[in-house]
Amino acid sequence: MGVERNTASDLVVRAPEGASPRAADPRPDHSPQPRPPRFVGRESELRDVLDALVPGRPAALVVVEGEAGVGKSRLVREALTHREVRSAGGVLTAVCPPFREAPTFGPLIDAVRDGRPQGPAGLGLSPLAGVLRPLLPEWADDLLPAPEAVTDPGAARHRLLRALAELLDRLAVRVLVIEDLHWADDATLDFLLFLTTRPTRTINLVLTYRPEDLPADSLLPRLTSRQAAGTPHIRLALRPLGVADTGELVSSMLDDDHVSDAFSTFLHARTDGLPLALEESVHLLRDRADLVRREEEWVRHALADIAVPPTIRDAVAERVARLDPDARTVLEAAAVLGEPASEELLFTVAGLPADRARPAADAAVRCGLLTDGPYGRLAFRHALPAQAVYDGLTARARGRLHGRAGVTLEAEPQPSPTRLTHHFRCAGDTGRWLTHGERAADLALAAGDQRAAAALVHDLLTIPCLPAQDIVRLVRKVPLHTYGRFHNRDEVVRTLRDCLAGEDLPVRDRAGIHMQLGRILHAAGELRASQEEFGRAIDGLADDPAQAARAMILLGIPTDSPLPVTEHLRWLDHAEELINRAIPAEKRLFYVVSWSTALLQLGEEAGWQPVGGFLLDEDRVAPGDIVQLNRGLLNSGACAMSWGRYADARRLLTCALDQANRHQIPGQHMMTAANLVHLDWFQGRWDDYPARVDALAESEDDPRFLAEKLLLHGLYDLAAGDSRIAEERLGTALDEGLRGGDLLLQAEPAGALGRLRLTAGDIGGALAATDRVTGTLTAKGLWVFGAELMPVRAEALLAAGRADDAERLTEAFLRGTADRAIPAAAAGALACRALLAEAHGPAARAADAWADAAAAWQALPRPYEALLAAAREAMCRIASGASDQGIAQLHGVRRALDTLGARAEADRVAAALRARGEAAPVVWRGGRRGYGDRLSPRETEVVRLLLNGLTNREIAAVLSRSPKTVAAQLKSAMRKSGVTTRTALAVSAAKAGLTPDPVTHPKA
């Protein structure tokens, strides 16, 4: 693009009028050395941060997000150095390094170690702090012995979180800053969740991250969405600078001389106003001598002659190429180290003697790429230039430098195994990678971080040609149930299967691999495949009762495998006997919870025994077992919901949610909240239901939880009449359930999808949606899941002319629920019986059958299903000749459905009434519920005046509102009615029976 060349557009910088000329650069015709830029364009954001951190106010959460180079760290640095914050002290800053194998609590531990070099002496830490020994080995002599170990991983993690919180309290930390949280390990994020949910918060949190680099399974969204009421929460999304701020930033780098509008616009267009890109561009222009001095002012070459690289990476590469070889080598070593490093370490990795390395490092600092950090360490000023230098290295050069870094760090007194794992992995030194990776996994286990340990072992299992004995040792090291969420899970599964297929392993070792493989598959939702592995493992677990009991329980969980219910029960009987015989009483809670959950999923009354025993009595459980106790409450509540014992379900789930909040158990809190929303669906508590489903935290990418959210959304979509999106969501949820063999995720979406297709007249589609799951449940004799599915299946069979099949299904369902106190399934069986009565007649008998079904649904209570049954009863009353009774009942059902929010069914009942000559005007509604699914009164006033042809300004005058308010209310009305123009809104309102307002003229 051409740029007109004239005197005004060629100026870059000009000395302010009246200013004295500065001393000339000692090098003729060269531009000045650019200064660090001034803080520009973020004054409002800075004030927000300072207001949140001012002493004397409640502890706040400040989250700063933005793309790389936009100025997040600079904003935080400006806030921390402000006198209001600096004078209060108590600031601890941690930076998450960009390592693939993130150390457990790595950034926190490094920050504490650097901030307290003298160790813990004098802090007055309690015995609980002894659990920090594995994380801070250099403090071991000054820490009390660790408390007695607990076997439950959740309890161990919880104890460690409490110890870290105590340490920060004793260090008098008032502001905890964690930068680059997108690179944080899960343990650090767990700790932040723990801090934000403590009853008394004293620590302000300041967090920065890049949204584009946030892993899909990060806990950060849960951290920012689950703040306690009254907790100050500041979320700042930084955007690039505008043209004016671009000019001010560039000017601040060039002694505050004026920067022309043309040049500011030029740089802004080529850097998108990204502060880091602007800095790099100014440095590069200076290095190229594109900024030159003429007489008493600095000018630059014509714009058309200047080529600014399109990316920071290109700019950095060009700048680095202009440095001497030693300076480039130092930068390359710093990029490979990836974190602040001492001169000694940096120079050793660079392979340069000090007399050459020190001037080279000085040159790298002068050019603005490296900076002197705290404690005399050198590091890149920003991660982007570091990545640019790293990416510019050849694979061989990277490997050589990583190897040198690993060897150098290995010689330190207490090297970090995680850092060594990272460097030797990148160096391709598989022997040392394996050695230090195992040590890092052991350290993570000692710290209670099973997920980090599993991640490390997970990577080690991908080492090519790993010997079988190493595989066996690794799979024994850590439970692998978290593998379902790792990116290279398939590669690990393949490694384990290859080992089983190609090695003559001892029986015990083979069983261990089968067991771990089964747990990987189970965590990934592949329940059917996991049970195959557990079955293969059993014979080799004779000398390991804990693992054997676990395998037996997992074989007892109902899946869509060919195993009948009797076989599942047989495994659970074996498990019960083994638990009572071989598992110490103090370690049984995990097994008892799992065993009882499996029984309840099979519809066995014996599974309720722990609920009547100890689950509701927290005082009877050791503190280390709270996580398992909470799991028991959650699972029992979910099963009570499946059974239709809704009062029990709400009591158990409410107790579980309160307990998860008090003891900071985030994962189970999330699942409990989802179950309560599901229970609200069943019980007709639909106010703001879609918003409540949306508000459920996203799981770490647990496919079953994602499917649950889709199901909850799809159920509402179906009732609201949004058939297209309901079909998509319900179909996806069902596919996930079928993929993994999880019956909990099959029956309900299959039933809902079948109902949707029946309503649309797609009988074949309804049969297809319900066929496979119905076959599984009937073959296994598993009727506890039949409430939502069997009535839909029976209706589809009748519609297809397969009455005999419908009768057989109904008889089996009635027999299977006759002697069981499973109210939901019993109500579903009555609905199946009513469908047969309606098909065979007489109508009066069918009406009575539907009345029985409606009463059974209402007794739960489950109002939506009760109303649907009542509507069928009313239609049968009309068919039997009791028209007045049936018509009156239909009117009542229609009103109740509309109040509930079941718009689609309410409209179908209204259509049936109109077909019989009854007045049933179309209801004017407003999309999602807010005022009984209708426009709010204020929106209705505005729409009625719109029908008079008034403008927004005239409507505002009539109603004494601002035109802006009227515009917003009209926009809301258009959104609710599904239109986008005023004319379409008027037509829609008139069709719905809304009349113009008699006031036709604005008020004087």
Rosetta blueprint (number, residue, H / E / L):
1 M L
2 G L
3 V L
4 E L
5 R L
6 N L
7 T H
8 A H
9 S H
10 D H
11 L E
12 V L
13 V E
14 R E
15 A L
16 P L
17 E L
18 G L
19 A L
20 S L
21 P L
22 R L
23 A L
24 A L
25 D L
26 P L
27 R L
28 P L
29 D L
30 H L
31 S L
32 P L
33 Q L
34 P L
35 R L
36 P L
37 P L
38 R L
39 F L
40 V L
41 G L
42 R L
43 E H
44 S H
45 E H
46 L H
47 R H
48 D H
49 V H
50 L H
51 D H
52 A H
53 L H
54 V L
55 P L
56 G L
57 R L
58 P L
59 A L
60 A L
61 L E
62 V E
63 V E
64 V E
65 E E
66 G L
67 E L
68 A L
69 G L
70 V L
71 G L
72 K H
73 S H
74 R H
75 L H
76 V H
77 R H
78 E H
79 A H
80 L H
81 T L
82 H L
83 R H
84 E H
85 V H
86 R H
87 S L
88 A L
89 G L
90 G L
91 V E
92 L E
93 T E
94 A E
95 V E
96 C L
97 P L
98 P L
99 F L
100 R L
101 E L
102 A L
103 P L
104 T L
105 F L
106 G H
107 P H
108 L H
109 I H
110 D H
111 A H
112 V H
113 R H
114 D H
115 G H
116 R L
117 P L
118 Q L
119 G L
120 P L
121 A L
122 G L
123 L L
124 G L
125 L L
126 S L
127 P H
128 L H
129 A H
130 G H
131 V H
132 L H
133 R L
134 P L
135 L L
136 L L
137 P H
138 E H
139 W H
140 A H
141 D H
142 D H
143 L L
144 L L
145 P L
146 A L
147 P L
148 E L
149 A L
150 V L
151 T L
152 D L
153 P H
154 G H
155 A H
156 A H
157 R H
158 H H
159 R H
160 L H
161 L H
162 R H
163 A H
164 L H
165 A H
166 E H
167 L H
168 L H
169 D H
170 R H
171 L L
172 A L
173 V L
174 R L
175 V E
176 L E
177 V E
178 I E
179 E E
180 D L
181 L H
182 H H
183 W H
184 A L
185 D L
186 D H
187 A H
188 T H
189 L H
190 D H
191 F H
192 L H
193 L H
194 F H
195 L H
196 T H
197 T L
198 R L
199 P L
200 T L
201 R L
202 T L
203 I L
204 N E
205 L E
206 V E
207 L E
208 T E
209 Y E
210 R L
211 P H
212 E H
213 D H
214 L L
215 P L
216 A L
217 D L
218 S L
219 L L
220 L H
221 P H
222 R H
223 L H
224 T H
225 S H
226 R L
227 Q L
228 A L
229 A L
230 G L
231 T L
232 P L
233 H E
234 I E
235 R E
236 L E
237 A E
238 L L
239 R L
240 P L
241 L L
242 G L
243 V H
244 A H
245 D H
246 T H
247 G H
248 E H
249 L H
250 V H
251 S H
252 S H
253 M H
254 L L
255 D L
256 D L
257 D L
258 H E
259 V E
260 S L
261 D H
262 A H
263 F H
264 S H
265 T H
266 F H
267 L H
268 H H
269 A H
270 R H
271 T H
272 D L
273 G L
274 L L
275 P H
276 L H
277 A H
278 L H
279 E H
280 E H
281 S H
282 V H
283 H H
284 L H
285 L H
286 R H
287 D H
288 R L
289 A L
290 D L
291 L E
292 V E
293 R E
294 R E
295 E L
296 E L
297 E E
298 W E
299 V E
300 R E
301 H L
302 A L
303 L H
304 A H
305 D H
306 I L
307 A L
308 V L
309 P L
310 P L
311 T L
312 I H
313 R H
314 D H
315 A H
316 V H
317 A H
318 E H
319 R H
320 V H
321 A H
322 R L
323 L L
324 D L
325 P H
326 D H
327 A H
328 R H
329 T H
330 V H
331 L H
332 E H
333 A H
334 A H
335 A H
336 V H
337 L H
338 G L
339 E L
340 P L
341 A E
342 S L
343 E H
344 E H
345 L H
346 L H
347 F H
348 T H
349 V H
350 A H
351 G L
352 L L
353 P L
354 A H
355 D H
356 R H
357 A H
358 R H
359 P H
360 A H
361 A H
362 D H
363 A H
364 A H
365 V H
366 R H
367 C L
368 G L
369 L L
370 L E
371 T E
372 D E
373 G L
374 P H
375 Y H
376 G H
377 R L
378 L E
379 A E
380 F E
381 R L
382 H L
383 A H
384 L H
385 P H
386 A H
387 Q H
388 A H
389 V H
390 Y H
391 D H
392 G L
393 L L
394 T L
395 A H
396 R H
397 A H
398 R H
399 G H
400 R H
401 L H
402 H H
403 G H
404 R H
405 A H
406 G H
407 V H
408 T H
409 L H
410 E H
411 A L
412 E L
413 P L
414 Q L
415 P L
416 S L
417 P H
418 T H
419 R H
420 L H
421 T H
422 H H
423 H H
424 F H
425 R H
426 C H
427 A H
428 G L
429 D L
430 T H
431 G H
432 R H
433 W H
434 L H
435 T H
436 H H
437 G H
438 E H
439 R H
440 A H
441 A H
442 D H
443 L H
444 A H
445 L H
446 A H
447 A L
448 G L
449 D L
450 Q H
451 R H
452 A H
453 A H
454 A H
455 A H
456 L H
457 V H
458 H H
459 D H
460 L H
461 L L
462 T L
463 I L
464 P L
465 C L
466 L L
467 P L
468 A H
469 Q H
470 D H
471 I H
472 V H
473 R H
474 L H
475 V H
476 R H
477 K H
478 V L
479 P L
480 L L
481 H H
482 T H
483 Y H
484 G H
485 R H
486 F L
487 H L
488 N L
489 R H
490 D H
491 E H
492 V H
493 V H
494 R H
495 T H
496 L H
497 R H
498 D H
499 C H
500 L H
501 A H
502 G H
503 E L
504 D L
505 L L
506 P L
507 V H
508 R H
509 D H
510 R H
511 A H
512 G H
513 I H
514 H H
515 M H
516 Q H
517 L H
518 G H
519 R H
520 I H
521 L H
522 H H
523 A H
524 A L
525 G L
526 E L
527 L H
528 R H
529 A H
530 S H
531 Q H
532 E H
533 E H
534 F H
535 G H
536 R H
537 A H
538 I H
539 D H
540 G H
541 L L
542 A L
543 D L
544 D L
545 P H
546 A H
547 Q H
548 A H
549 A H
550 R H
551 A H
552 M H
553 I H
554 L H
555 L H
556 G H
557 I L
558 P L
559 T E
560 D L
561 S L
562 P L
563 L L
564 P L
565 V H
566 T H
567 E H
568 H H
569 L H
570 R H
571 W H
572 L H
573 D H
574 H H
575 A H
576 E H
577 E H
578 L H
579 I H
580 N H
581 R H
582 A H
583 I L
584 P L
585 A H
586 E H
587 K H
588 R L
589 L H
590 F H
591 Y H
592 V H
593 V H
594 S H
595 W H
596 S H
597 T H
598 A H
599 L H
600 L H
601 Q H
602 L L
603 G L
604 E L
605 E H
606 A H
607 G H
608 W H
609 Q H
610 P H
611 V H
612 G H
613 G H
614 F H
615 L H
616 L L
617 D L
618 E H
619 D H
620 R H
621 V L
622 A L
623 P H
624 G H
625 D H
626 I H
627 V H
628 Q H
629 L H
630 N H
631 R H
632 G H
633 L H
634 L H
635 N H
636 S H
637 G H
638 A H
639 C H
640 A H
641 M H
642 S H
643 W H
644 G L
645 R L
646 Y H
647 A H
648 D H
649 A H
650 R H
651 R H
652 L H
653 L H
654 T H
655 C H
656 A H
657 L H
658 D H
659 Q H
660 A H
661 N H
662 R H
663 H L
664 Q L
665 I L
666 P H
667 G H
668 Q H
669 H H
670 M H
671 M H
672 T H
673 A H
674 A H
675 N H
676 L H
677 V H
678 H H
679 L H
680 D H
681 W H
682 F H
683 Q L
684 G L
685 R L
686 W L
687 D L
688 D L
689 Y H
690 P H
691 A H
692 R H
693 V H
694 D H
695 A H
696 L L
697 A L
698 E L
699 S L
700 E L
701 D L
702 D L
703 P H
704 R H
705 F H
706 L H
707 A H
708 E H
709 K H
710 L H
711 L H
712 L H
713 H H
714 G H
715 L H
716 Y H
717 D H
718 L H
719 A H
720 A H
721 G L
722 D L
723 S H
724 R H
725 I H
726 A H
727 E H
728 E H
729 R H
730 L H
731 G H
732 T H
733 A H
734 L H
735 D H
736 E H
737 G H
738 L H
739 R H
740 G H
741 G L
742 D E
743 L H
744 L H
745 L H
746 Q L
747 A H
748 E H
749 P H
750 A H
751 G H
752 A H
753 L H
754 G H
755 R H
756 L H
757 R H
758 L H
759 T H
760 A L
761 G L
762 D L
763 I H
764 G H
765 G H
766 A H
767 L H
768 A H
769 A H
770 T H
771 D H
772 R H
773 V H
774 T H
775 G H
776 T H
777 L H
778 T H
779 A H
780 K H
781 G L
782 L L
783 W L
784 V L
785 F L
786 G L
787 A L
788 E L
789 L L
790 M H
791 P H
792 V H
793 R H
794 A H
795 E H
796 A H
797 L H
798 L H
799 A H
800 A L
801 G L
802 R L
803 A H
804 D H
805 D H
806 A H
807 E H
808 R H
809 L H
810 T H
811 E H
812 A H
813 F H
814 L H
815 R H
816 G H
817 T H
818 A H
819 D L
820 R L
821 A L
822 I L
823 P H
824 A H
825 A H
826 A H
827 A H
828 G H
829 A H
830 L H
831 A H
832 C H
833 R H
834 A H
835 L H
836 L H
837 A H
838 E H
839 A H
840 H H
841 G L
842 P L
843 A H
844 A H
845 R H
846 A H
847 A H
848 D H
849 A H
850 W H
851 A H
852 D H
853 A H
854 A H
855 A H
856 A H
857 W H
858 Q H
859 A H
860 L L
861 P L
862 R L
863 P H
864 Y H
865 E H
866 A H
867 L H
868 L H
869 A H
870 A H
871 A H
872 R H
873 E H
874 A H
875 M H
876 C H
877 R H
878 I H
879 A H
880 S L
881 G L
882 A L
883 S H
884 D H
885 Q H
886 G H
887 I H
888 A H
889 Q H
890 L H
891 H H
892 G H
893 V H
894 R H
895 R H
896 A H
897 L H
898 D H
899 T H
900 L H
901 G L
902 A L
903 R H
904 A H
905 E H
906 A H
907 D H
908 R H
909 V H
910 A H
911 A H
912 A H
913 L H
914 R H
915 A H
916 R L
917 G L
918 E L
919 A L
920 A L
921 P L
922 V L
923 V L
924 W L
925 R L
926 G L
927 G L
928 R L
929 R L
930 G L
931 Y E
932 G L
933 D L
934 R E
935 L L
936 S L
937 P H
938 R H
939 E H
940 T H
941 E H
942 V H
943 V H
944 R H
945 L H
946 L H
947 L L
948 N L
949 G L
950 L L
951 T L
952 N H
953 R H
954 E H
955 I H
956 A H
957 A H
958 V H
959 L H
960 S L
961 R L
962 S L
963 P H
964 K H
965 T H
966 V H
967 A H
968 A H
969 Q H
970 L H
971 K H
972 S H
973 A H
974 M H
975 R H
976 K H
977 S H
978 G L
979 V L
980 T L
981 T L
982 R H
983 T H
984 A H
985 L H
986 A H
987 V H
988 S H
989 A H
990 A H
991 K H
992 A L
993 G L
994 L L
995 T L
996 P L
997 D L
998 P L
999 V L
1000 T L
1001 H L
1002 P L
1003 K L
1004 A L
